[in-house]
Amino acid sequence: MIALLGWAGAGVLLAAYALVSAKRITGDGLVFQGLNMAGGAALALNSAVNGAWPSAVLNIIWVAIGAVAVFRLARRRARQTRPEYQGVLTR
């Protein structure tokens, strides 16, 4: 089961890269970051269970980078929906 999870994680990461390369999704979008976080988490778990600690740590960092990117995307979207960013006066 863990091996299958690892293979699925690798497939998800490759799919994310292929989709960006084919310009089907953007590299700074939520879909790309979500795919990277999911794939990285699956590979991190697979690597940890198999004692491949350098790979496990790499993938944990990969997930953390994706989480920071998602946080920044959410913060940017929240700012853009505020009235002062849409040219509407609040008072």
PyMOL commands that set and color helices and strands:
alter all, ss='L'
color gray80, all
select helices_A, chain A and resi 2-21+30-49+53-81+83-85
alter helices_A, ss='H'
color red, helices_A
deselect
rebuild
show_as cartoon
